[in-house]
């Protein structure tokens, strides 16, 4: 397929559908982990939720590298410069290894104090550390897998990574109970076994992607000398990926803020929120594919000088995303109680999750507006806005709004849930205004340059 000439609607479908299917299985992967953690205890469930902000450090770094590399490689492909695309890909892998080493050391050192700050102690703290220490040791496999996928995203090829995520889910379905309870030569590992299963799946995904990419045209253009660190290239990659990664990292900051406020009302709201967000992610899955579609299309068409196709890609994905999430909100509102009951029998945890999901049903349409605008700007090599908006949405606004609603107005955990809704919609409005402004200015510059 040709991202700079084929019809936009058909390209969106071909890119978004496999990506959404893949991330459905990725979300089910997390459901499996949550389900098995629930079989251990409520403390284990809460430990998984508590670990997520630290885990997200890894995911954010890998996602940032993937998005930054995708934008740069897509721009190079739009200019039909395959050697430049190959060089950028090789240098991104070098950057990924350096980043992984730094995150592993930092995470292992920081996790205990962070968990204590969030109120963990006793078995709760022990379980969180058992899980997180294994995850941190496997950081390189998480980041490499996402980085290897960047070259596929740049070409609008999402089927291969879909297969990786489907295969990972199936493997995890078998590995989780095996590593958790032991058997066939393995001792019972408890919650650490759930983490080890995740790391092993990531490692196998890297092997599969390396095998597939070794036969691709761009990888055949990669030369051994391309892997020698070239600091100007690494800086270029960092300029694109670090803001994108920090933007994703603000999500971890936001989860930290939400968890801190929710934990003021006990560990049950924390556990309920952890389960509920996984359910919410499942509803959001169709729009994840749209994010990758607009990133790939904006990247290549911006590189090719086709601003009209960038606009069409953004507008089309926005309409589709909002329609999907209006429907998704209705489903979530109707089925939130039985969904929560699948993961825990603790009625206090279920009640908090049901409360959150009822409000989340109203929030859902704001997410595609927000994310697809940020991804479009990322594809146009403008990643800084996403970071600024992320800091507003995940820290500045919540710190004020949650405090007012939860404590000043006395709404308790309800104040946190309603605060998420209000802050997300305000961020979506800001994103749309910024996206329109950038496109309008570029259009005016183009007309001025071609009177």
For each residue, the residues with C-beta under 8 A, 3 or more apart:
1: 6 11 14 156
2: 5 6
3: 6 11 74 78 155 156 296 297 300 301
4: 78 300 301 304 306 309
5: 2
6: 1 2 3 10 11
7: 10 11
8: 11 12 297 309 312 313 316
9: 12 13 316
10: 6 7 13 14
11: 1 3 6 7 8 14 15 156 293 297
12: 8 9 15 16 290 293 294 297 313 316 317 320
13: 9 10 16 17
14: 1 10 11 17 18 156
15: 11 12 18 19 156 158 289 292 293 296 297
16: 12 13 19 20 158 286 289 290 292 293 317
17: 13 14 20 21 289
18: 14 15 21 22 158 159 161 162 289
19: 15 16 22 23 158 161 162 288 289 292 293
20: 16 17 23 24 285 286 287 288 289 290
21: 17 18 24 25 162 166 289
22: 18 19 25 26 158 161 162 163 164 165 166
23: 19 20 26 27 165 285 288 289
24: 20 21 27 28 282 285
25: 21 22 28 29 165 166 168 169
26: 22 23 29 30 165 168 169
27: 23 24 30 31 278 281 282 285
28: 24 25 31 32 169 282
29: 25 26 32 33 165 168 169 172 198 201
30: 26 27 33 34 278 281
31: 27 28 34 35 278 282 343
32: 28 29 35 36 169 172 173 176
33: 29 30 36 37 48 172 176 194 198
34: 30 31 37 38 45 48 274 275 278 343
35: 31 32 38 39 342 343
36: 32 33 39 40 176 177 180 194
37: 33 34 40 44 45 47 48 191 194
38: 34 35 42 44 45 343 344
39: 35 36 180
40: 36 37 43 44 45 127 180 190 191
41: 44 45 123
42: 38 45 46 267 268 271 344 346 349
43: 40 46 47 123 124 127 267
44: 37 38 40 41 47 48 127 191
45: 34 37 38 40 41 42 48 49 271 274 275 343 344 349
46: 42 43 49 50 124 267 270 271 274
47: 37 43 44 50 51 120 124 127 128 131 191
48: 33 34 37 44 45 51 52 131 191 194 274
49: 45 46 52 259 270 271 273 274 275
50: 46 47 53 115 118 120 124 128 259 270
51: 47 48 54 55 115 128 131 132 135
52: 48 49 55 56 252 255 274
53: 50 56 57 114 252 253 255 256 259
54: 51 57 107 110 111 114 132 135 136 252
55: 51 52 58 59 132 135
56: 52 53 59 60 248 249 251 252 255
57: 53 54 60 61 103 106 107 249 252
58: 55 61 62 103 107 135 136 139 142 143
59: 55 56 62 63 142 248
60: 56 57 63 64 245 246 248 249 251 252
61: 57 58 64 65 99 100 103 143 245 248 249
62: 58 59 65 66 96 142 143 145 146 147
63: 59 60 66 67 146 244 245 248
64: 60 61 67 68 241 242 243 244 245 246 247 248 249
65: 61 62 68 69 92 95 96 99 143 146 147 150 237 241 245
66: 62 63 69 70 146 147 149 150 153 241
67: 63 64 70 71 150 240 241 244 245 295 375 378 383
68: 64 65 71 72 92 237 238 239 240 241 242 244 245 378 383
69: 65 66 72 73 88 89 92 147 150 151 154 237 240 241
70: 66 67 73 74 150 153 154 295 296 299 379
71: 67 68 74 75 240 295 299 378 379 380 381 383
72: 68 69 75 76 88 236 237 240 381
73: 69 70 76 77 85 88 89 150 151 154 299
74: 3 70 71 77 78 153 154 155 295 296 299 300 303 379
75: 71 72 78 79 299 300 302 303 381
76: 72 73 79 81 82 84 85 88 303
77: 73 74 80 81 82 85 154 155 300 303
78: 3 4 74 75 299 300 301 302 303 304
79: 75 76 84 303 304
80: 77
81: 76 77 84 85
82: 76 77 85 86 217 218 221
83: 86 87 221
84: 76 79 81 87 88
85: 73 76 77 81 82 88 89 151 154 218 221
86: 82 83 89 90 218 219 221 222 223 226
87: 83 84 90 91 222 226 230 233
88: 69 72 73 76 84 85 91 92 233 236 237
89: 69 73 85 86 92 93 150 151 218 219 222
90: 86 87 93 94 222 226 227
91: 87 88 94 95 226 227 229 230 233 234 237
92: 65 68 69 88 89 95 96 147 150 237 241
93: 89 90 96 97 144 147 148 227
94: 90 91 97 98 227 229 234
95: 65 91 92 98 99 234 237 238 241
96: 62 65 92 93 99 100 140 143 144 147
97: 93 94 100 101 140 144
98: 94 95 101 102
99: 61 65 95 96 102 103 143
100: 61 96 97 103 104 139 140 143 144
101: 97 98 104 105 140
102: 98 99 105 106
103: 57 58 61 99 100 106 107 136 139 143
104: 100 101 107 108 136 137 139 140
105: 101 102 108 109
106: 57 102 103 109 110
107: 54 57 58 103 104 110 111 132 136 139
108: 104 105 111 133 136 137
109: 105 106
110: 54 106 107 113 114
111: 54 107 108 114 115 128 129 132 133 136
112: 115 116 125 129
113: 110 116 117
114: 53 54 110 111 117 118
115: 50 51 111 112 118 120 125 128 129 132
116: 112 113 119 120 121 125
117: 113 114
118: 50 114 115 256 259 260 263
119: 116 263 267
120: 47 50 115 116 124 125 128
121: 116 124 125
122: 125 126
123: 41 43 126 127
124: 43 46 47 50 120 121 127 128 267
125: 112 115 116 120 121 122 128 129
126: 122 123 129 130
127: 40 43 44 47 123 124 130 131 190 191
128: 47 50 51 111 115 120 124 125 131 132
129: 111 112 115 125 126 132 133
130: 126 127 133 134 190 191 192 195
131: 47 48 51 127 128 134 135 191 192 194 195
132: 51 54 55 107 111 115 128 129 135 136 195
133: 108 111 129 130 136 137 192 195
134: 130 131 137 138 192 195 196 199
135: 51 54 55 58 131 132 138 139 195 198 199
136: 54 58 103 104 107 108 111 132 133 139
137: 104 108 133 134 199
138: 134 135 141 142 198 199 202 203
139: 58 100 103 104 107 135 136 142 143
140: 96 97 100 101 104 143 144
141: 138 144 145 199 202 203 205 206
142: 58 59 62 138 139 145 146 202
143: 58 61 62 65 96 99 100 103 139 140 146 147
144: 93 96 97 100 140 141 147 148 206
145: 62 141 142 148 149 164 202 205 206 209
146: 62 63 65 66 142 143 149 150
147: 62 65 66 69 92 93 96 143 144 150
148: 93 144 145 151 152 206 209 210 213
149: 66 145 146 152 153 160 161 164 209
150: 65 66 67 69 70 73 89 92 146 147 153 154
151: 69 73 85 89 148 154 155 213 216 218 219
152: 148 149 155 157 158 160 161 213
153: 66 70 74 149 150 156 157 158 161 292 295 296
154: 69 70 73 74 77 85 150 151 296 299 300
155: 3 74 77 151 152 218 296
156: 1 3 11 14 15 153 293 296 297 300
157: 152 153 160
158: 15 16 18 19 22 152 153 161 162 289 292
159: 18 162 163
160: 149 152 157 163 164 209 212
161: 18 19 22 149 152 153 158 164 165 209
162: 18 19 21 22 158 159 165 166
163: 22 159 160 166 167 208
164: 22 145 149 160 161 167 168 205 208 209
165: 22 23 25 26 29 161 162 168 169
166: 21 22 25 162 163 169 170
167: 163 164 170 171 204 205 208
168: 25 26 29 164 165 171 172 201 202 204 205
169: 25 26 28 29 32 165 166 172 173
170: 166 167 173 174
171: 167 168 174 175 197 200 201 204
172: 29 32 33 168 169 175 176 197 198 201
173: 32 169 170 176
174: 170 171 177 178
175: 171 172 178 179 196 197 200 201
176: 32 33 36 172 173 179 180 193 194 197
177: 36 174 180 181
178: 174 175 181 182 183 184 186 193 197
179: 175 176 182 186 189 193 194 196 197
180: 36 39 40 176 177 188 189 190 191 193 194 197
181: 177 178 188 193
182: 178 179 186 187 188 189 193
183: 178 186
184: 178
185:
186: 178 179 182 183 189
187: 182
188: 180 181 182 193
189: 179 180 182 186 192 193 196
190: 40 127 130 180 193
191: 37 40 44 47 48 127 130 131 180 194 195
192: 130 131 133 134 189 195 196
193: 176 178 179 180 181 182 188 189 190 196 197
194: 33 36 37 48 131 176 179 180 191 197 198
195: 130 131 132 133 134 135 191 192 198 199
196: 134 175 179 189 192 193 199 200
197: 171 172 175 176 178 179 180 193 194 200 201
198: 29 33 135 138 172 194 195 201 202
199: 134 135 137 138 141 195 196 202 203
200: 171 175 196 197 203 204
201: 29 168 171 172 175 197 198 204 205
202: 138 141 142 145 168 198 199 205 206
203: 138 141 199 200 206 207
204: 167 168 171 200 201 207 208
205: 141 145 164 167 168 201 202 208 209
206: 141 144 145 148 202 203 209 210
207: 203 204 210 211
208: 163 164 167 204 205 211 212
209: 145 148 149 160 161 164 205 206 212 213
210: 148 206 207 213 214
211: 207 208 214 215
212: 160 208 209 215 216
213: 148 151 152 209 210 216 219
214: 210 211 219
215: 211 212 219
216: 151 212 213 219 220
217: 82 220 221
218: 82 85 86 89 151 155 221 222
219: 86 89 151 213 214 215 216 222
220: 216 217
221: 82 83 85 86 217 218
222: 86 87 89 90 218 219 226
223: 86 226
224: 227
225: 228
226: 86 87 90 91 222 223
227: 90 91 93 94 224
228: 225
229: 91 94 234
230: 87 91 233 234
231: 234 235
232: 235 236
233: 87 88 91 230 236 237
234: 91 94 95 229 230 231 237 238
235: 231 232 238 239
236: 72 88 232 233 239 240
237: 65 68 69 72 88 91 92 95 233 234 240 241
238: 68 95 234 235 241 242
239: 68 235 236 242 243 383
240: 67 68 69 71 72 236 237 243 244 378 381 383
241: 64 65 66 67 68 69 92 95 237 238 244 245 383
242: 64 68 238 239 245 246
243: 64 239 240 246 247 383 384 386 387
244: 63 64 67 68 240 241 247 248 378 383 386 387
245: 60 61 63 64 65 67 68 241 242 248 249
246: 60 64 242 243 249 250 387 390
247: 64 243 244 250 251 374 383 386 387 389 390
248: 56 59 60 61 63 64 244 245 251 252 390
249: 56 57 60 61 64 245 246 252 253 390
250: 246 247 253 254 387 390 391 393 394 395
251: 56 60 247 248 254 255 390 394
252: 52 53 54 56 57 60 248 249 255 256
253: 53 249 250 256 257 394 395
254: 250 251 257 258 393 394 395 398
255: 52 53 56 251 252 258 259
256: 53 118 252 253 259 260
257: 253 254 260 261 394 395 398 399 402
258: 254 255 261 262 273 398 402 416 420
259: 49 50 53 118 255 256 262 263 270 273
260: 118 256 257 263 264
261: 257 258 264 398 402 403 406 416
262: 258 259 265 269 270 273 413 416
263: 118 119 259 260 266 267 269 270
264: 260 261 406
265: 262 268 269 412 413
266: 263 269 270 348
267: 42 43 46 119 124 263 270 271
268: 42 265 271 272 346 348 349 352
269: 262 263 265 266 272 273 352 413 416
270: 46 49 50 259 262 263 266 267 273 274
271: 42 45 46 49 267 268 274 275 344 346 349 352
272: 268 269 275 276 340 348 349 350 351 352 353 354 355 356
273: 49 258 259 262 269 270 276 277 352 353 356
274: 34 45 46 48 49 52 270 271 277 278
275: 34 45 49 271 272 278 279 340 343 344 349 353
276: 272 273 279 280 336 340 352 353 354 356 357 360
277: 273 274 280 281
278: 27 30 31 34 274 275 281 282
279: 275 276 282 283 332 336 339 340 353 357
280: 276 277 283 284 332 357 360 364
281: 27 30 277 278 284 285
282: 24 27 28 31 278 279 285
283: 279 280 325 328 329 331 332 364
284: 280 281 287 288 325 328 364 367
285: 20 23 24 27 281 282 288 289
286: 16 20 289 290 324 328
287: 20 284 290 291 321 324 325 367 368 371 372
288: 19 20 23 284 285 291 292
289: 15 16 17 18 19 20 21 23 158 285 286 292 293
290: 12 16 20 286 287 293 294 317 320 321 368 372
291: 287 288 294 295 317 371 372 375
292: 15 16 19 153 158 288 289 295 296 375
293: 11 12 15 16 19 156 289 290 296 297 313 317
294: 12 290 291 297 298 313 314 317 372 375 376 379
295: 67 70 71 74 153 291 292 298 299 375 376 378 379
296: 3 15 70 74 153 154 155 156 292 293 299 300 379
297: 3 8 11 12 15 156 293 294 300 301 309 310 313 379
298: 294 295 301 302 310 313 314 375 376 377 378 379 380
299: 70 71 73 74 75 78 154 295 296 302 303 379 380
300: 3 4 74 75 77 78 154 156 296 297 303 304
301: 3 4 78 297 298 304 306 307 309 310 313
302: 75 78 298 299 305 306 307 310 379 380 381
303: 74 75 76 77 78 79 299 300
304: 4 78 79 300 301
305: 302
306: 4 301 302 309 310
307: 301 302 310 311 439 442 443 446
308: 311 312
309: 4 8 297 301 306 312 313
310: 297 298 301 302 306 307 313 314 376 379 380 439
311: 307 308 314 315 439
312: 8 308 309 315 316
313: 8 12 293 294 297 298 301 309 310 316 317 376
314: 294 298 310 311 317 318 372 373 376 435 439
315: 311 312 318 319
316: 8 9 12 312 313 319 320
317: 12 16 290 291 293 294 313 314 320 321 368 372
318: 314 315 321 322 368 369 372 373
319: 315 316 322 323
320: 12 290 316 317 323 324 368
321: 287 290 317 318 324 325 365 367 368 369 372
322: 318 319 325 326 365 368 369
323: 319 320 326 327
324: 286 287 320 321 327 328 368
325: 283 284 287 321 322 328 329 364 365 367 368
326: 322 323 329 330 364 365
327: 323 324 330 331
328: 283 284 286 324 325 331 332 364
329: 283 325 326 332 333 361 362 364 365
330: 326 327 333 334 361
331: 283 327 328 334 335
332: 279 280 283 328 329 335 336 357 360 361 364
333: 329 330 336 357 358 361
334: 330 331
335: 331 332 338 339
336: 276 279 332 333 339 340 353 354 357 358 361
337: 340 341 350 354
338: 335 341 342
339: 279 335 336 342 357
340: 272 275 276 279 336 337 343 344 349 350 353 354 357
341: 337 338 344 345 350
342: 35 338 339
343: 31 34 35 38 45 275 340
344: 38 42 45 271 275 340 341 349 350
345: 341
346: 42 268 271 349 350
347: 350 351
348: 266 268 272 351 352
349: 42 45 268 271 272 275 340 344 346 352 353
350: 272 337 340 341 344 346 347 353 354
351: 272 347 348 354 355
352: 268 269 271 272 273 276 348 349 355 356 413
353: 272 273 275 276 279 336 340 349 350 356 357
354: 272 276 336 337 340 350 351 357 358
355: 272 351 352 358 359 413 414 417
356: 272 273 276 352 353 359 360 417
357: 276 279 280 332 333 336 339 340 353 354 360 361
358: 333 336 354 355 361
359: 355 356 362 363 417 418 420 421
360: 276 280 332 356 357 363 364 417 420 421
361: 329 330 332 333 336 357 358 364
362: 329 359 421
363: 359 360 366 367 420 421 424 425
364: 280 283 284 325 326 328 329 332 360 361 367
365: 321 322 325 326 329 368 369
366: 363 369 370 424 425 427 428
367: 284 287 321 325 363 364 370 371 424 428
368: 287 290 317 318 320 321 322 324 325 365 371 372
369: 318 321 322 365 366 372 373 428 431 432
370: 366 367 373 374 389 393 424 427 428 431
371: 287 291 367 368 374 375
372: 287 290 291 294 314 317 318 321 368 369 375 376
373: 314 318 369 370 376 377 431 432 434 435
374: 247 370 371 377 378 385 386 389 431
375: 67 291 292 294 295 298 371 372 378 379
376: 294 295 298 310 313 314 372 373 379 380 435
377: 298 373 374 380 382 383 385 386 434 435 438
378: 67 68 71 240 244 295 298 374 375 381 382 383 386
379: 70 71 74 294 295 296 297 298 299 302 310 375 376
380: 71 298 299 302 310 376 377 438
381: 71 72 75 240 302 378
382: 377 378 385 438
383: 67 68 71 239 240 241 243 244 247 377 378 386 387
384: 243 387 388
385: 374 377 382 388 389 434
386: 243 244 247 374 377 378 383 389 390
387: 243 244 246 247 250 383 384 390 391
388: 384 385 391 392
389: 247 370 374 385 386 392 393 427 430 431 434
390: 246 247 248 249 250 251 386 387 393 394
391: 250 387 388 394 395 396
392: 388 389 395 396 397 427 430
393: 250 254 370 389 390 397 398 423 424 427
394: 250 251 253 254 257 390 391 398
395: 250 253 254 257 391 392 398 399
396: 391 392 399 400
397: 392 393 400 401 423 426 427
398: 254 257 258 261 393 394 395 401 402 419 420 423
399: 257 395 396 402 403
400: 396 397 403 404
401: 397 398 404 405 419 422 423
402: 257 258 261 398 399 405 406 415 416 419
403: 261 399 400 406 407 408
404: 400 401 407 408 409 415
405: 401 402 408 409 411 414 415 416 418 419
406: 261 264 402 403 409 410 411 412 413 414 415 416 419
407: 403 404 410 415
408: 403 404 405
409: 404 405 406 415
410: 406 407 415
411: 405 406 414 415 418
412: 265 406 415
413: 262 265 269 352 355 406 416 417
414: 355 405 406 411 417 418
415: 402 404 405 406 407 409 410 411 412 418 419
416: 258 261 262 269 402 405 406 413 419 420
417: 355 356 359 360 413 414 420 421
418: 359 405 411 414 415 421 422
419: 398 401 402 405 406 415 416 422 423
420: 258 359 360 363 398 416 417 423 424
421: 359 360 362 363 417 418 424 425
422: 401 418 419 425 426
423: 393 397 398 401 419 420 426 427
424: 363 366 367 370 393 420 421 427 428
425: 363 366 421 422 428 429
426: 397 422 423 429 430
427: 366 370 389 392 393 397 423 424 430 431
428: 366 367 369 370 424 425 431 432
429: 425 426 432 433
430: 389 392 426 427 433 434
431: 369 370 373 374 389 427 428 434 435
432: 369 373 428 429 435 436
433: 429 430 436 437
434: 373 377 385 389 430 431 437 438
435: 314 373 376 377 431 432 438 439
436: 432 433 439 440
437: 433 434 440 441
438: 377 380 382 434 435 441 442
439: 307 310 311 314 435 436 442 443
440: 436 437 443 444
441: 437 438 444 445
442: 307 438 439 445 446
443: 307 439 440 446 447
444: 440 441 447 448
445: 441 442 448 449
446: 307 442 443 449 450
447: 443 444 450 451
448: 444 445 451
449: 445 446
450: 446 447
451: 447 448
